[in-house]
Amino acid sequence: MPQKKYPMEHDKKIALVAHDNKKRDLVEWAKFNRVLLAHHQIYATGTTGKILETQLGLKIIRLKSGPLGGDQQIGAKIVENKVDFLIFFWDPLEPQPHDPDVKALLRMAVVWNIPIACNRASADFMISSPLMDKVYDRLVPDYDTYTTRKIELGEKSS
């Protein structure tokens, strides 16, 4: 399948999300990386965004809480090329009432070739990458062939 280039600018658009049992970990990580995060545009869901804004003293674009649609809002921003990568500290040991939304968010990140960090180690490697402060062309399959494909409708049964 042919590919399209989606440029990521020097200043990235980063989504930060954390389940309740992982909020402390994300906040600690963000505080440690505050200087690196400061020149990027940060999105966050609900309570996570409020905590991060208070703890970091940075402007955070706050969306709805995850279970109230925030995960889907982040997914929509990925589709619209308004999020360059996702740091999502999710809790694999706790059942989540909005688990389908979580899976949909992770799926959108994969479909649109968005880097994902799901724990502190992967987030550390991602944010310390030399690519973080450079323009980077993200390659995404050219979905035009999918969206313009011919669809044949079956005959109506009488």
Buried (B, 14 or more C-beta within 10 A) or exposed (E): EEEEEBEBEEEBBBBBBBBEEBBEBBBEBBEEBBEEBEEBBBBBBBBBBBBBBEEBEBEBBBBBBBBBBBBBBBBBBBEEBBBBBBBBBBBEEEEBEBEEBBEBBBEBBEBBBBBBBBBBEBBBEBBEEEEBEEEBEBEBBEEEEEEEEEEEEEEEEE
